[in-house]
Amino acid sequence: MALSDIIQDFENLLENGDPYDVIIKSSDDPLKEFKAHSTILRARAPYFSTALDTNKIQDGVHYFEESSIHSTVWPVILRYLYTGQFDFNEQQFSELKNLLEAADQLGLEKLMDSIKLPPKETINGNGTVYEPVPSMEKKSNLLDINELSPIFSSWIDKQEKISDTSNYEFKLIYRASRDGDTYESFHDHCDDKGANIVIIKKKNSDRIIGGYNPLDWNGTGWKSTMESFIFTLSNRSDKNTAKIGRVIKEKHDKAIYCYNNGGPCWGSKDVRSGLDWSVFPGIIYEDIGFSNYFEDEDYEVFQVIPANY
């Protein structure tokens, strides 16, 4: 059977619906609903493996609603999931932007890479100007990564003064709420990706905790480095509240700890994942003015890539 025949069969399955076990709705148009099949959604988008386990089920049917995804986007998303096919040439800028945001939300990295946004035209007193569109690979749900990138860059390069620009790109490779808040999913997305920044938001708070791992998260055991650090922002909207804690020179042989059945860990318990996050700096890293056990609202990992790479 030719590949085109297989694609057509899956397109027919999507169009005909039966026997479906998922009904998708969007809050912007409650009258619209889209029928789908959980097996295909789970196989094609890891996001659904977690999402479909926590939503309402009635008579064997999952009733799924993602309020942040526009109803006009779902047909394009579903066709891509079923057939791998997509065509955005006729889409307006706003629709492409909605599609890009939906692909990011669902963790569809290949789809995101395929979407090319045209420049957005805006009119001002001097005529037509073109505004660049920020890359979705930088987008964080927890803080403004573009605003913080010069600070992170200066810390990584050990500059005494915070620069106005960044020497690095910060590419989102993992979001716990999107990709699955499990150690297995963390390692699937973050192992063998090299240097990275982890950003954790304390639940019911504006505090951010995080750390920089210049090495990797694969393997088991201690990793030695003098380049890693931990940090906090007492107010995620105020970059002036950022504070860094570097690894203590005499203890750099226990800067990073990696293990398959665990998440990010700096030092002993300086910043460590678990049922709750533990933050007790001063053991392997310098004090950052905050210590406690806390539950996270979400956490993200950004691959750190030199700007001239």
C-alpha positions as CSV (number, residue, x, y, z in Angstrom):
1,M,0.0,0.0,0.0
2,A,1.3,3.4,-1.0
3,L,2.0,6.0,1.7
4,S,-0.5,8.3,0.1
5,D,-3.2,5.6,0.6
6,I,-2.4,5.3,4.3
7,I,-2.5,9.1,4.7
8,Q,-5.9,9.1,3.0
9,D,-7.2,6.3,5.2
10,F,-6.3,8.3,8.4
11,E,-7.8,11.5,6.9
12,N,-11.0,9.5,6.3
13,L,-10.9,8.3,9.9
14,L,-10.6,11.9,11.1
15,E,-13.4,13.1,8.9
16,N,-15.8,10.3,9.6
17,G,-15.2,10.3,13.3
18,D,-16.7,6.9,14.3
19,P,-15.8,5.1,16.5
20,Y,-14.4,8.1,18.3
21,D,-13.7,8.3,22.1
22,V,-12.7,12.0,22.4
23,I,-14.7,15.2,22.0
24,I,-12.7,18.4,21.8
25,K,-14.2,21.8,22.5
26,S,-12.8,25.3,22.7
27,S,-14.2,28.0,25.1
28,D,-14.3,30.6,22.3
29,D,-17.0,28.7,20.4
30,P,-18.8,26.2,22.7
31,L,-21.1,25.1,19.8
32,K,-18.2,23.6,17.9
33,E,-16.9,20.2,18.7
34,F,-14.2,17.9,17.1
35,K,-14.3,14.1,17.3
36,A,-11.0,12.3,17.7
37,H,-9.4,9.1,18.9
38,S,-7.4,8.9,22.1
39,T,-4.9,6.3,20.8
40,I,-3.8,8.6,17.9
41,L,-3.7,11.7,20.1
42,R,-1.5,10.0,22.8
43,A,0.8,8.5,20.2
44,R,1.3,11.7,18.2
45,A,1.4,14.3,21.1
46,P,2.8,13.3,24.5
47,Y,0.8,16.2,26.0
48,F,-2.4,14.1,25.6
49,S,-1.0,11.2,27.6
50,T,-1.3,13.3,30.7
51,A,-4.2,15.6,29.7
52,L,-6.6,12.7,28.8
53,D,-5.9,11.0,32.2
54,T,-7.2,14.0,34.1
55,N,-10.3,15.2,32.2
56,K,-13.9,14.3,32.3
57,I,-15.0,10.9,31.0
58,Q,-18.7,10.1,30.3
59,D,-19.9,6.8,28.7
60,G,-16.4,6.0,27.6
61,V,-15.8,9.4,25.9
62,H,-13.2,11.9,26.9
63,Y,-14.6,15.5,27.0
64,F,-11.6,17.6,26.5
65,E,-11.4,21.4,26.5
66,E,-8.2,23.5,26.2
67,S,-9.3,27.1,26.7
68,S,-6.1,28.6,25.4
69,I,-6.4,26.9,21.9
70,H,-8.7,28.7,19.5
71,S,-11.5,26.7,17.7
72,T,-10.2,27.7,14.3
73,V,-6.9,26.0,15.0
74,W,-8.2,22.5,16.0
75,P,-9.0,21.3,12.4
76,V,-5.4,22.1,11.4
77,I,-3.9,20.5,14.5
78,L,-6.0,17.3,14.2
79,R,-5.2,16.9,10.5
80,Y,-1.5,17.2,11.3
81,L,-1.8,14.6,14.1
82,Y,-3.6,12.1,11.9
83,T,-1.8,12.6,8.6
84,G,1.3,14.6,9.2
85,Q,0.0,17.0,6.5
86,F,-0.4,20.8,6.9
87,D,-0.8,23.8,4.6
88,F,-0.6,27.3,6.1
89,N,-0.1,29.4,3.0
90,E,-3.6,30.8,3.0
91,Q,-3.7,31.5,6.7
92,Q,-3.8,35.1,8.0
93,F,-1.1,36.3,10.5
94,S,-3.4,36.1,13.5
95,E,-4.4,32.5,12.6
96,L,-0.8,31.5,12.2
97,K,0.1,33.0,15.5
98,N,-2.8,31.0,17.2
99,L,-1.5,27.9,15.5
100,L,2.0,28.5,16.6
101,E,0.8,29.0,20.2
102,A,-1.3,25.8,20.0
103,A,1.7,23.8,18.7
104,D,3.8,25.1,21.6
105,Q,1.1,24.2,24.1
106,L,0.8,20.6,22.7
107,G,4.6,20.1,22.4
108,L,4.5,19.7,18.6
109,E,8.1,20.8,18.0
110,K,8.3,19.6,14.4
111,L,5.1,21.5,13.6
112,M,6.5,24.6,15.3
113,D,9.6,24.4,13.2
114,S,7.5,24.2,10.0
115,I,5.5,27.3,10.7
116,K,6.9,30.5,9.1
117,L,5.3,33.7,10.5
118,P,5.2,36.6,8.1
119,P,6.3,40.0,9.4
120,K,3.4,41.7,11.3
121,E,2.5,45.0,9.6
122,T,1.7,47.8,12.0
123,I,0.9,51.4,11.0
124,N,2.4,54.4,12.8
125,G,2.9,58.1,12.0
126,N,5.9,57.3,9.9
127,G,4.1,54.8,7.7
128,T,4.2,51.0,7.7
129,V,6.7,49.3,10.0
130,Y,7.4,45.6,10.5
131,E,7.7,44.1,13.9
132,P,9.6,40.9,14.4
133,V,7.7,38.1,16.0
134,P,9.5,36.5,19.1
135,S,10.4,32.8,18.6
136,M,8.1,30.5,20.4
137,E,11.1,28.4,21.3
138,K,11.9,31.1,23.8
139,K,8.4,31.5,25.3
140,S,8.0,30.7,28.9
141,N,4.8,30.5,30.9
142,L,6.6,31.4,34.1
143,L,8.6,34.5,33.4
144,D,9.8,36.8,30.6
145,I,12.8,34.8,29.3
146,N,13.8,37.5,26.8
147,E,14.1,40.1,29.6
148,L,16.0,37.7,31.9
149,S,18.3,36.3,29.1
150,P,21.0,39.1,29.5
151,I,21.2,38.4,33.2
152,F,21.5,34.6,32.7
153,S,24.1,35.2,30.0
154,S,26.1,37.5,32.2
155,W,26.0,34.9,35.0
156,I,27.0,32.1,32.7
157,D,30.0,34.1,31.4
158,K,30.9,35.2,34.9
159,Q,30.7,38.9,34.0
160,E,30.9,41.3,36.9
161,K,28.4,43.7,35.2
162,I,25.1,42.6,33.8
163,S,25.1,43.1,30.0
164,D,22.3,44.6,28.0
165,T,22.4,41.8,25.5
166,S,22.7,38.0,25.6
167,N,25.4,35.8,24.2
168,Y,23.0,32.8,24.2
169,E,19.7,31.5,22.9
170,F,17.4,29.8,25.4
171,K,15.3,27.1,23.7
172,L,12.4,25.6,25.6
173,I,12.8,21.8,25.6
174,Y,10.6,20.7,28.5
175,R,7.6,22.0,30.4
176,A,6.3,19.7,33.1
177,S,2.6,20.6,32.6
178,R,2.9,20.1,28.9
179,D,5.2,17.2,28.5
180,G,4.3,15.2,31.6
181,D,5.5,15.9,35.2
182,T,7.4,12.6,35.5
183,Y,11.1,11.9,35.9
184,E,11.0,9.7,32.7
185,S,9.6,12.6,30.6
186,F,12.1,15.0,32.1
187,H,15.0,12.8,31.0
188,D,13.4,12.0,27.6
189,H,13.4,15.7,26.8
190,C,16.5,16.9,28.6
191,D,19.2,14.2,28.5
192,D,22.0,14.7,25.9
193,K,21.0,18.3,25.4
194,G,24.0,19.9,27.1
195,A,23.9,23.1,29.1
196,N,20.5,24.1,30.4
197,I,18.6,26.5,32.6
198,V,15.8,25.1,34.9
199,I,13.1,27.5,36.0
200,I,10.6,26.6,38.8
201,K,7.7,28.6,40.0
202,K,6.7,28.3,43.6
203,K,2.9,27.5,43.9
204,N,0.7,30.4,45.0
205,S,3.7,32.7,44.8
206,D,5.6,35.0,42.4
207,R,8.9,33.5,43.5
208,I,11.1,31.7,41.0
209,I,13.8,29.2,41.9
210,G,16.2,27.8,39.3
211,G,19.6,26.6,38.4
212,Y,22.1,26.4,35.6
213,N,23.7,23.0,34.6
214,P,26.5,23.5,32.1
215,L,26.9,19.7,31.6
216,D,23.9,17.4,31.1
217,W,21.3,15.4,33.0
218,N,22.1,12.0,31.7
219,G,23.9,9.3,33.7
220,T,24.0,8.5,37.4
221,G,26.0,10.1,40.1
222,W,27.9,13.3,41.0
223,K,29.2,15.6,38.3
224,S,32.0,18.1,39.0
225,T,31.9,21.7,37.7
226,M,32.8,25.2,38.7
227,E,30.4,26.7,36.2
228,S,27.0,25.8,37.6
229,F,24.9,28.1,39.8
230,I,21.5,28.4,41.4
231,F,19.3,31.5,41.6
232,T,16.0,33.0,42.7
233,L,13.7,35.9,41.9
234,S,11.5,36.9,44.8
235,N,9.3,38.5,42.2
236,R,9.2,36.9,38.8
237,S,8.1,40.2,37.2
238,D,11.0,42.2,38.6
239,K,14.4,41.3,37.3
240,N,16.0,43.4,40.0
241,T,15.1,40.7,42.6
242,A,17.3,38.2,40.9
243,K,20.0,36.7,43.1
244,I,22.7,34.1,42.2
245,G,24.4,31.5,44.3
246,R,27.6,30.0,42.7
247,V,29.0,26.6,43.6
248,I,31.4,26.7,46.5
249,K,34.9,26.1,45.1
250,E,35.9,23.4,47.7
251,K,32.7,21.4,47.0
252,H,32.5,21.6,43.2
253,D,32.9,17.8,42.9
254,K,29.3,17.5,44.0
255,A,27.9,20.4,42.0
256,I,25.3,18.3,40.0
257,Y,23.7,15.0,40.8
258,C,22.1,12.9,38.1
259,Y,19.9,9.9,38.5
260,N,17.3,8.2,36.2
261,N,14.6,8.1,38.8
262,G,14.9,11.7,39.8
263,G,14.7,15.2,38.3
264,P,17.1,18.2,38.5
265,C,19.4,18.4,41.5
266,W,22.1,20.9,42.4
267,G,24.3,19.8,45.3
268,S,22.9,17.9,48.2
269,K,19.7,19.7,48.8
270,D,20.7,23.1,47.6
271,V,18.0,22.8,44.9
272,R,16.5,19.3,44.5
273,S,13.3,17.9,43.0
274,G,11.1,15.4,44.7
275,L,7.6,15.1,45.9
276,D,8.3,18.7,47.0
277,W,11.2,20.8,45.9
278,S,13.8,21.3,48.6
279,V,15.9,24.5,48.6
280,F,18.6,24.6,51.2
281,P,21.6,26.6,49.8
282,G,24.8,27.0,51.7
283,I,25.7,23.3,51.5
284,I,27.3,23.1,48.1
285,Y,26.2,26.5,46.7
286,E,26.2,30.1,48.1
287,D,23.2,31.3,49.9
288,I,20.4,32.9,47.8
289,G,18.3,34.3,50.6
290,F,15.6,31.6,50.4
291,S,15.3,28.1,51.9
292,N,12.3,25.8,52.3
293,Y,10.4,22.9,51.0
294,F,7.8,24.0,48.4
295,E,5.4,22.7,45.8
296,D,5.8,23.9,42.3
297,E,3.1,25.3,40.1
298,D,5.1,24.3,37.0
299,Y,8.7,24.1,35.9
300,E,10.5,24.5,32.6
301,V,13.9,23.6,31.1
302,F,15.7,25.7,28.5
303,Q,18.6,24.5,26.4
304,V,21.4,27.1,26.4
305,I,22.8,27.6,22.9
306,P,25.6,30.0,22.1
307,A,24.2,32.8,19.9
308,N,26.7,32.2,17.1
309,Y,26.2,28.5,17.1
